[in-house]
């Protein structure tokens, strides 16, 4: 079954280097396993939505940084403030189908250990 994957940028895709202004001026460093996982998920037909606390005014530079390290995605959602993110979804008639999952990663460890 195809999934929608919401993936944070700083600390999960790119190395988290501090505050927003530091992230913008620093050369982006891709974390381990990111391109491999994106390729795997794309080949499986999953939709990849990148989310970030970066401000909307930082969209162009964020897109440029992601492109420069070969990161591709279906959508980019800006302005998802720091802190807890909650996904609320309805159960389908087949209650054995899992419709919401959360995976918390240690910052800057990459995606090599992720199994969907």
MORAZI-V629271 format. One record per pair of residues at least 4 apart in sequence whose ideal C-beta (glycine too) atoms are under 6 Angstrom apart, sorted by the first residue. I is the first residue (numbers start at 1). J is the second residue. Records with the same first field share a line. If there is no record, write none. Layout:
BEGIN
I = J  J
END
This chain:
BEGIN
2 = 45  46
3 = 46
4 = 47
5 = 41  46  48
6 = 49  51
7 = 12  50
8 = 12  51
9 = 13  14  50  52
10 = 14  16  23
11 = 16  107  108
12 = 105
13 = 34
14 = 28
15 = 29  31  108
16 = 107  108
17 = 22  23  26
18 = 22
22 = 26
24 = 61
28 = 65  69
30 = 34  69
31 = 110
32 = 110  112
33 = 37  110  111  112
34 = 111
35 = 70
37 = 111
41 = 46  48
47 = 74
48 = 73  74
49 = 75
50 = 73  76
51 = 77  80
52 = 78
53 = 80  81  82
54 = 58  62  78
56 = 78  79
58 = 62
59 = 78
66 = 71
87 = 100
89 = 99  100
91 = 95
92 = 97
105 = 109
END
